[in-house]
Amino acid sequence: MKVAVLRFPGTNCEFDTQYAFEKLGHSTEIVWHEEVTLPKEIDLVVVPGGFSYGDYLRSGSIARFSPVMKAVIRFANEGGKVLGICNGFQILTEAGLLPGALKRNNNLHFISKHQTLCVVNNDNAFLNKCTQGEILNIPIAHADGNYYIDESGFKALEENNQILLRYCDAKGKPMVVNGSVTSIAGVCNASKNVFGLMPHPERALEAILGSEDGIRMLQGFEV
């Protein structure tokens, strides 16, 4: 599998993401935001975490206008797989590739810790190697992870199985972490080729660092 990893001014997780996919045996290429095309014959585009453009206006709102995003939108509209992690999730919502928006955490603080998540739907390319209802341990690190969507949008998410992950306790009960609507931690688009989540699966590949649960999440794209 060939993976393109985007880089914007302020991105800080591109090398973690590159390491993760190369650890799984895939080739990667980091793509600067000023590029107007994506590498040829790629299987997946990853918009990694960080603070694109310093989050000075609103998280992801400036990066959304970078030249490379036109190519990403075209790639997604043609059925290509796209994964946005943390700031990448924010960018994908700003670009209109994912429904909803990310707001400031309800406690107004940056949150950085390991967090248990419940797999809500696994009938997609991202989580197909996980089981529905499974509890994963994945790090989170964000200040603007409060996922919001209006009532009609939320209804569509539920009907189309677009809710991927929810924050939960160790027994799988949904819990409030940042104020997200019904504790949502990740969603996909209706076509199930664009995925976004606030937690960092690329930081959960080594048992010595607290979790290897990110491996199966990223391996889902291999199918």
C-alpha positions in Angstrom: 0.0 0.0 0.0 1.2 3.5 -0.8 0.4 6.3 1.6 0.6 10.0 1.1 1.0 12.0 4.4 0.3 15.7 4.2 2.3 18.4 5.8 1.2 22.0 6.6 3.1 24.7 8.5 2.5 23.6 12.1 1.9 19.9 11.4 3.8 17.9 14.1 2.6 14.3 13.6 3.7 13.6 10.1 6.7 11.6 11.1 4.8 9.6 13.7 2.3 8.8 10.9 5.0 7.9 8.5 6.6 5.6 11.0 3.3 3.9 11.8 2.6 2.9 8.2 6.2 2.0 7.4 6.2 -0.2 10.5 3.2 -2.0 9.0 5.2 -2.5 5.8 3.8 0.2 3.6 5.6 2.9 1.5 4.9 6.5 2.4 5.6 9.9 1.0 5.2 13.2 2.8 3.5 15.8 0.7 4.0 19.6 1.3 0.8 21.6 1.4 1.8 23.8 -1.6 1.8 20.8 -4.0 -1.1 20.9 -6.4 -1.1 17.2 -7.1 -0.9 14.0 -5.1 1.7 11.3 -5.8 0.6 8.8 -8.4 -1.0 5.4 -7.6 -1.6 6.2 -3.9 -4.0 4.1 -1.9 -4.5 6.4 1.1 -4.1 10.1 2.0 -3.5 10.9 5.7 -4.0 14.4 7.1 -2.1 14.1 10.3 -2.3 15.9 13.6 -0.6 19.1 14.8 -1.5 22.7 14.7 -1.8 23.7 11.0 -1.1 27.4 10.6 -0.9 27.5 14.4 -4.7 27.2 14.7 -4.6 31.0 14.7 -8.0 31.5 13.1 -9.8 28.3 13.9 -8.4 24.8 13.9 -8.1 23.6 10.3 -9.8 26.6 8.7 -6.7 28.0 7.0 -5.2 24.6 6.0 -8.5 23.9 4.2 -7.5 26.5 1.6 -4.0 25.1 1.0 -3.3 24.1 -2.7 -3.0 20.4 -1.9 -6.5 20.2 -0.5 -8.0 20.7 -4.0 -6.2 17.5 -5.0 -7.4 15.7 -1.8 -11.0 16.7 -2.4 -10.7 15.5 -6.0 -9.1 12.2 -4.8 -11.9 11.7 -2.2 -14.7 12.5 -4.6 -13.3 9.9 -7.0 -13.5 7.3 -4.2 -10.0 7.5 -2.8 -9.5 6.8 0.9 -8.7 9.7 3.2 -7.9 9.6 6.9 -7.8 12.7 9.1 -6.3 12.4 12.6 -6.9 15.1 15.2 -6.0 18.4 13.4 -6.5 16.4 10.2 -10.1 15.6 11.3 -10.6 19.3 11.9 -9.3 20.1 8.4 -11.6 17.5 6.7 -14.6 19.0 8.4 -13.6 22.5 7.4 -13.1 21.2 3.8 -16.6 19.7 3.7 -15.3 16.2 3.3 -16.8 15.2 6.7 -20.0 16.3 8.3 -20.1 18.3 11.5 -17.5 20.6 13.2 -15.0 20.6 16.0 -15.3 23.1 18.8 -13.3 24.0 21.9 -13.3 21.4 24.5 -16.1 21.9 27.0 -13.6 22.4 29.9 -11.6 24.9 27.7 -8.4 23.0 28.4 -6.0 20.9 26.3 -6.5 17.2 27.0 -3.6 14.8 26.7 -3.9 11.2 28.0 -4.7 7.7 27.0 -8.4 7.2 26.5 -10.7 4.2 26.1 -12.9 4.2 23.0 -15.8 2.0 21.9 -16.0 0.8 18.3 -19.5 1.7 17.2 -19.4 0.6 13.6 -16.8 -1.6 11.8 -18.4 -2.0 8.4 -15.9 0.3 6.8 -12.3 0.2 5.5 -10.9 1.8 8.7 -12.2 -0.4 11.5 -12.9 -3.7 9.7 -10.2 -5.5 11.7 -11.8 -4.4 15.0 -15.0 -5.8 16.4 -18.2 -3.9 17.1 -18.4 -3.0 20.7 -14.6 -3.5 21.2 -12.9 -1.2 23.7 -9.6 0.3 22.4 -7.0 2.3 24.3 -5.8 5.2 22.2 -4.1 8.5 23.1 -5.8 11.8 22.7 -4.2 15.2 22.6 -6.5 18.1 21.6 -8.0 21.4 22.7 -10.7 21.6 20.0 -12.1 18.1 19.9 -15.7 18.8 20.9 -17.6 17.3 17.9 -20.8 19.1 17.0 -23.5 18.3 14.5 -27.1 19.4 14.3 -30.0 17.1 14.9 -30.7 16.2 11.3 -27.1 15.6 10.6 -26.8 13.4 13.7 -29.8 11.4 12.5 -28.1 10.8 9.2 -24.9 9.7 10.9 -26.8 7.1 12.9 -28.9 5.8 9.9 -25.8 5.4 7.7 -23.6 3.9 10.3 -21.2 6.8 10.0 -20.4 7.0 13.7 -17.1 5.2 14.1 -16.0 5.6 17.7 -17.2 7.0 21.0 -15.3 7.9 24.1 -16.1 5.4 26.9 -15.1 4.1 30.3 -13.3 0.8 30.7 -16.6 -1.1 30.5 -17.7 0.6 27.3 -20.2 3.1 28.8 -20.1 6.4 26.9 -18.4 9.2 28.9 -18.0 12.9 28.5 -14.4 13.7 27.6 -14.6 17.0 25.7 -18.3 17.6 25.2 -18.8 15.9 21.9 -22.3 15.1 20.8 -23.1 11.7 22.3 -19.4 11.3 23.1 -18.5 10.9 19.4 -14.7 10.5 18.8 -14.7 9.7 15.1 -17.0 9.6 12.0 -16.9 8.8 8.3 -18.6 10.2 5.2 -21.7 8.6 3.7 -19.6 6.9 1.1 -17.3 5.5 3.8 -14.1 6.4 2.1 -13.3 9.5 4.2 -12.6 9.0 7.9 -11.8 11.4 10.8 -11.1 10.9 14.5 -9.6 13.0 17.3 -7.6 10.1 19.0 -4.1 9.2 17.6 -3.9 5.6 16.5 -0.4 6.3 15.2 0.7 6.7 18.8 -0.6 3.3 19.8 1.7 0.9 18.1 4.1 -0.1 20.9 3.2 -1.9 24.1 6.0 -0.1 25.9 4.2 3.2 25.2 0.9 1.9 26.6 -1.0 0.4 23.8 -0.8 -1.5 20.5 -4.5 -1.0 19.6 -3.7 1.4 16.8 -2.1 -1.3 14.7 -5.4 -3.0 13.8 -7.1 0.3 13.2 -4.5 1.3 10.6 -4.3 -2.2 9.1 -7.9 -1.9 8.1 -6.8 0.1 5.1 -4.8 -2.9 3.8 -8.0 -4.8 2.7 
